[in-house]
Amino acid sequence: RTKMSSPAARRVRSAIEPYLRGITTGRLNNRICNAFRKSLKEKEGIELAYLKGMEMQRDHPMEQMLVFGYTVRTTKKKLRIEIPVEGGSVKAFNNLVTDYYFEMVLLYGDASLERGLKTEGVESKLYPICGEGKDICILELALPENEDWCLLLKLNSLEGNELAVHTRHYRMKVISAREQRIG
């Protein structure tokens, strides 16, 4: 199982690497590998659905920073994340944080194959940390046909016109995945 799960974990890590800016991943490869070992044991194949719920930074879970949560909607053709945005919906961990934005990352394909994974991403507009009024941030991507997939949400903070320095100002989590195949 390690002969299949370890290379697959490396492929996942490599595919999402461009989106990991600001994130301290720790032993992420090991955690992905363990999820794939479980997938191999239960389904006799590697399924991205086994990554659902995984935090990219275990020390900094999404729910500590994103107060009001999010909703994921899946149709036959689209994946959509809706995030309520208003003053206090995102915690700032220092008084330097001025703005934040979200990234939606779709990882899809076959992790067991070399060059079998692809990613697509979309970013939200900037939101002021002490914003007034209410809004809903909507992020959408096309759903890949007949492909295994998982969906990640990333929260990024800015300090003035620069990305925040400390890793506590970033969050990233696998929030949804293609339903596991039966059998």
Protein Blocks (a to p, Z undefined) as FASTA:
>chain_A
ZZmmmmmmmmmmmmmmmmmgoiagkjmmmmmmmmmmmmmmmnopacfklmgopafblklc
fklmmmnlpaddddfkbccddddddehiaccfbfkbmbdcddddddedjfkbghkaccdd
dddddddfkbgcjddddddddddehiacdddddddddehjaccfblklpccddfbdcddd
eZZ
